[in-house]
């Protein structure tokens, strides 16, 4: 497989999920071995951040990159789209500190990638072929991700929120080609009981029922629901029972699990290589995804060092 980039540039506009700012983001073709890089066109000198696991500063409800004080957040859905469409090299230009949330999934990015098309480049793609298990376990929560040897890229995800409305769910991707039709349109979600606390932390200022699935798994007084809607600046809905609250129905019965799988792909894309291996994730989240991606990077560096030493010995 040769490396691939976009045939031409495309742009999208929308508000950020957490900051709520209107932003325009443009995806440009890039040369071989460029990877994914992000340019902040709104800042002096238009600084560029390399999209790598080591540049993740924090991962509270999104993945945020930071280099020398220059930040960009909520990158995971766009990177999942690039990775899922097998784009190796892309320069992403943005005029704000946060990617637009759009509909809460990767589908709008995928539509534009498919519209402009992909261009095969001159050099071969360099894969990370997994030779030994890589595992990250969060001892506090029990969440874990592991990477096993496999002939192709596969992902299995399990989520478990101990919720009557959102019970244990599973999602599986057997081949990266399934991403665009089976996962790219799956939206982010939030529990209604988390909303006020997230707002207090200055998050989800751009959240609404067009870009997120709200899960109501407890009986809440309608007056309280109206108050929360007012705080968020959205039109209130009458909610008289537990369930999913959203402006369009579920795409799949297990859409939340599929979205978590989408997030895993977007966060693991920061390892910088296409992977031939099988990821198994239990209760993943951006923080554990990033810690796992860092371990993958360490393993890739270790393997490269071993190969260099072998070549020296043979020489």
C-alpha positions as CSV (number, residue, x, y, z in Angstrom):
1,X,0.0,0.0,0.0
2,X,1.3,3.4,-1.0
3,X,0.9,6.5,1.3
4,X,-2.2,8.6,0.5
5,X,-3.2,12.2,0.9
6,X,-6.2,14.3,-0.2
7,X,-6.6,15.2,-3.9
8,X,-7.6,18.8,-2.9
9,X,-8.4,20.9,0.1
10,X,-11.8,21.2,1.7
11,X,-13.3,23.3,4.6
12,X,-16.0,22.9,7.2
13,X,-17.4,25.4,9.7
14,X,-19.2,25.0,13.0
15,X,-19.0,25.5,16.7
16,X,-16.7,23.9,19.2
17,X,-18.3,21.4,21.6
18,X,-16.6,22.8,24.7
19,X,-15.7,26.4,24.0
20,X,-18.7,27.1,21.8
21,X,-16.7,29.3,19.4
22,X,-17.5,29.4,15.7
23,X,-14.6,28.0,13.7
24,X,-13.5,27.1,10.2
25,X,-11.3,24.1,9.6
26,X,-9.5,23.3,6.3
27,X,-7.9,20.0,5.4
28,X,-5.0,20.3,2.9
29,X,-3.0,17.7,0.9
30,X,0.5,17.1,2.4
31,X,3.7,15.5,1.1
32,X,4.9,11.9,1.9
33,X,5.9,11.1,5.5
34,X,4.2,14.3,6.7
35,X,1.7,12.6,9.0
36,X,-1.0,14.8,10.6
37,X,-0.2,18.3,11.6
38,X,-2.4,21.2,12.7
39,X,-1.8,24.9,11.9
40,X,-3.4,27.6,14.1
41,X,-4.0,30.2,11.4
42,X,-5.5,32.6,14.0
43,X,-2.2,33.0,15.9
44,X,0.9,35.1,15.1
45,X,3.3,33.0,13.1
46,X,0.7,30.4,12.4
47,X,2.3,27.8,14.6
48,X,2.0,24.1,13.7
49,X,1.4,21.3,16.2
50,X,2.3,17.7,15.3
51,X,-0.6,15.4,16.0
52,X,1.2,12.9,18.2
53,X,0.3,11.1,21.4
54,X,3.3,12.7,23.2
55,X,1.8,16.2,22.6
56,X,-1.5,15.4,24.4
57,X,-1.8,17.8,27.3
58,X,-5.1,16.7,28.8
59,X,-8.0,14.4,27.9
60,X,-11.0,15.5,30.0
61,X,-14.0,14.8,27.7
62,X,-11.8,15.4,24.6
63,X,-8.3,15.1,23.4
64,X,-6.2,18.3,23.6
65,X,-2.8,18.9,22.1
66,X,-0.4,21.5,23.4
67,X,3.1,22.5,22.2
68,X,4.9,25.6,23.6
69,X,1.6,26.9,24.9
70,X,-0.2,26.5,21.6
71,X,-3.3,24.4,22.1
72,X,-5.9,22.7,19.9
73,X,-8.7,20.5,21.3
74,X,-11.4,18.0,20.3
75,X,-9.3,16.6,17.5
76,X,-10.4,13.0,17.8
77,X,-13.4,12.8,15.4
78,X,-11.5,14.4,12.6
79,X,-8.4,12.2,13.1
80,X,-10.7,9.1,13.2
81,X,-12.1,10.2,9.8
82,X,-8.6,10.6,8.3
83,X,-7.4,7.3,9.7
84,X,-10.6,5.5,8.8
85,X,-10.3,6.8,5.2
86,X,-6.7,5.7,5.2
87,X,-5.2,9.2,4.7
88,X,-1.5,9.1,5.7
89,X,-0.6,12.8,5.3
90,X,-2.7,15.9,5.9
91,X,-2.2,19.5,7.1
92,X,-5.2,20.7,9.1
93,X,-5.6,24.5,9.3
94,X,-7.9,26.0,11.9
95,X,-8.8,29.5,13.1
96,X,-9.6,28.7,16.7
97,X,-8.4,26.5,19.6
98,X,-11.0,23.8,19.0
99,X,-12.2,21.6,16.1
100,X,-15.9,22.0,15.3
101,X,-18.2,19.3,16.8
102,X,-20.5,19.3,13.7
103,X,-23.1,16.5,14.4
104,X,-21.0,14.9,17.2
105,X,-19.5,12.2,14.9
106,X,-17.0,11.9,12.0
107,X,-19.5,11.7,9.2
108,X,-19.2,15.2,7.8
109,X,-15.4,14.9,7.6
110,X,-15.8,11.5,5.9
111,X,-18.3,13.0,3.3
112,X,-15.8,15.7,2.4
113,X,-12.9,13.3,2.1
114,X,-14.9,11.1,-0.2
115,X,-16.0,14.1,-2.2
116,X,-12.5,15.4,-2.9
117,X,-11.0,12.0,-3.2
118,X,-7.6,10.5,-2.2
119,X,-4.3,10.6,-4.1
120,X,-1.8,7.8,-4.0
121,X,1.7,9.0,-3.3
122,X,5.2,7.8,-4.3
123,X,6.4,6.1,-1.1
124,X,5.1,3.0,0.6
125,X,3.1,3.2,3.8
126,X,5.1,2.1,6.8
127,X,3.0,-0.1,9.1
128,X,3.5,-0.9,12.8
129,X,3.2,-4.7,12.7
130,X,2.5,-5.8,16.3
131,X,4.9,-8.5,17.4
132,X,4.1,-8.6,21.1
133,X,1.2,-7.6,23.3
134,X,1.0,-4.0,24.5
135,X,-1.4,-3.3,27.3
136,X,-2.4,-0.3,29.4
137,X,-4.6,-0.9,32.5
138,X,-6.0,1.9,34.7
139,X,-5.8,0.5,38.2
140,X,-8.3,3.0,39.6
141,X,-11.2,2.3,37.1
142,X,-10.3,-1.1,35.7
143,X,-10.4,0.3,32.1
144,X,-7.9,-1.2,29.8
145,X,-6.7,-1.3,26.2
146,X,-4.5,-4.1,24.8
147,X,-3.0,-4.6,21.4
148,X,-2.4,-8.1,20.0
149,X,-0.7,-9.3,16.9
150,X,-3.0,-9.7,13.9
151,X,-2.7,-9.6,10.1
152,X,-4.9,-6.5,9.8
153,X,-6.4,-3.7,11.9
154,X,-9.2,-4.8,14.2
155,X,-10.9,-3.2,17.2
156,X,-13.3,-4.6,19.8
157,X,-14.8,-2.3,22.4
158,X,-16.9,-2.9,25.5
159,X,-18.6,-0.1,27.5
160,X,-20.3,-0.5,30.8
161,X,-21.8,2.5,32.7
162,X,-23.9,0.5,35.1
163,X,-27.0,2.3,33.8
164,X,-30.5,1.0,33.2
165,X,-30.8,3.0,30.0
166,X,-27.2,2.3,28.7
167,X,-26.3,-1.2,29.8
168,X,-23.2,-3.1,28.7
169,X,-22.7,-2.7,25.0
170,X,-20.1,-4.1,22.5
171,X,-18.9,-2.9,19.1
172,X,-16.4,-4.6,16.7
173,X,-14.6,-3.4,13.6
174,X,-13.2,-6.3,11.6
175,X,-11.4,-4.2,9.0
176,X,-10.7,-0.5,8.6
177,X,-12.8,-0.4,5.5
178,X,-15.9,-0.8,7.7
179,X,-15.3,2.6,9.4
180,X,-17.0,4.9,6.9
181,X,-20.3,2.8,6.7
182,X,-20.5,1.4,10.2
183,X,-18.9,3.8,12.6
184,X,-18.3,7.3,11.2
185,X,-21.9,8.5,11.8
186,X,-22.0,7.5,15.4
187,X,-22.4,10.4,17.8
188,X,-20.9,11.4,21.1
189,X,-23.1,11.1,24.2
190,X,-23.4,12.4,27.7
191,X,-25.5,11.6,30.8
192,X,-28.0,14.2,31.8
193,X,-26.7,14.0,35.4
194,X,-23.2,15.1,34.2
195,X,-24.3,18.2,32.4
196,X,-24.3,20.8,35.2
197,X,-20.9,19.7,36.5
198,X,-19.4,19.8,33.0
199,X,-20.8,23.3,32.6
200,X,-19.2,24.4,35.9
201,X,-15.9,23.2,34.5
202,X,-16.4,25.4,31.5
203,X,-17.1,22.5,29.1
204,X,-19.9,21.6,26.6
205,X,-20.7,25.3,26.0
206,X,-21.5,24.3,22.4
207,X,-23.4,21.1,23.2
208,X,-26.9,20.6,22.1
209,X,-29.3,17.9,20.9
210,X,-28.1,18.2,17.3
211,X,-24.5,17.2,18.2
212,X,-24.9,14.8,21.2
213,X,-27.1,12.0,22.5
214,X,-28.2,12.8,26.1
215,X,-28.9,9.8,28.3
216,X,-31.5,10.3,31.0
217,X,-31.3,7.3,33.4
218,X,-33.0,8.9,36.4
219,X,-36.3,10.6,37.0
220,X,-35.7,14.4,36.8
221,X,-38.3,17.0,37.5
222,X,-39.4,18.9,34.3
223,X,-38.6,22.2,36.0
224,X,-35.0,21.1,36.5
225,X,-34.8,20.0,32.9
226,X,-36.0,23.4,31.7
227,X,-33.4,25.1,33.9
228,X,-30.6,23.0,32.5
229,X,-31.8,23.7,28.9
230,X,-31.9,27.4,29.8
231,X,-28.3,27.3,31.1
232,X,-27.2,25.6,27.9
233,X,-29.1,28.0,25.7
234,X,-31.1,25.3,24.0
235,X,-34.9,24.7,23.6
236,X,-36.2,22.5,26.4
237,X,-37.8,19.2,25.7
238,X,-40.6,17.6,27.8
239,X,-39.0,14.5,29.3
240,X,-41.4,12.3,31.3
241,X,-39.5,9.0,31.2
242,X,-36.0,7.6,31.2
243,X,-34.3,7.0,27.9
244,X,-32.3,8.7,25.1
245,X,-32.9,12.4,24.4
246,X,-31.9,13.6,21.0
247,X,-33.1,15.4,17.8
248,X,-32.7,12.4,15.5
249,X,-33.0,8.7,16.4
250,X,-30.2,6.2,17.1
251,X,-28.3,5.2,13.9
252,X,-27.6,1.8,15.5
253,X,-28.9,0.2,18.7
254,X,-25.3,0.2,20.0
255,X,-24.4,3.7,18.8
256,X,-22.7,4.7,22.1
257,X,-20.4,1.7,21.9
258,X,-19.7,2.4,18.2
259,X,-18.8,6.0,19.1
260,X,-16.4,4.9,21.8
261,X,-14.7,2.7,19.1
262,X,-14.6,5.8,16.9
263,X,-12.8,7.7,19.7
264,X,-10.3,4.8,20.2
265,X,-9.4,5.1,16.5
266,X,-9.0,8.9,16.6
267,X,-6.8,8.7,19.7
268,X,-4.7,5.8,18.5
269,X,-4.1,7.7,15.2
270,X,-1.8,9.9,17.4
271,X,0.6,6.9,17.5
272,X,1.6,8.0,14.0
273,X,1.3,4.8,12.1
274,X,-1.3,2.5,10.6
275,X,-1.4,-0.6,12.7
276,X,-1.5,-4.2,11.8
277,X,-2.9,-5.5,15.1
278,X,-6.0,-6.2,17.2
279,X,-7.1,-3.6,19.8
280,X,-9.3,-4.8,22.6
281,X,-10.7,-2.0,24.8
282,X,-12.8,-2.2,27.9
283,X,-14.5,1.0,29.1
284,X,-12.2,3.2,27.1
285,X,-11.9,7.0,27.4
286,X,-9.7,9.7,26.1
287,X,-7.2,9.5,29.0
288,X,-6.7,5.7,28.9
289,X,-6.7,5.9,25.1
290,X,-3.8,8.3,25.2
291,X,-1.8,6.4,27.8
292,X,-2.2,3.4,25.6
293,X,-1.2,5.3,22.5
294,X,2.0,6.4,24.3
295,X,2.8,2.8,25.1
296,X,2.4,1.9,21.4
297,X,4.8,4.7,20.5
298,X,7.3,3.5,23.0
299,X,7.0,-0.1,21.6
300,X,7.5,1.2,18.0
301,X,10.6,3.1,19.0
302,X,11.9,0.0,20.9
303,X,11.3,-2.2,17.8
304,X,13.0,0.4,15.6
305,X,16.1,0.4,17.9
306,X,16.3,-3.4,17.8
307,X,16.1,-3.4,14.0
308,X,18.9,-0.8,13.8
309,X,21.1,-2.9,16.2
310,X,20.5,-6.0,14.0
311,X,21.5,-4.1,10.9
312,X,24.7,-2.9,12.6
313,X,25.6,-6.5,13.7
314,X,24.9,-7.8,10.1
315,X,27.0,-5.0,8.6
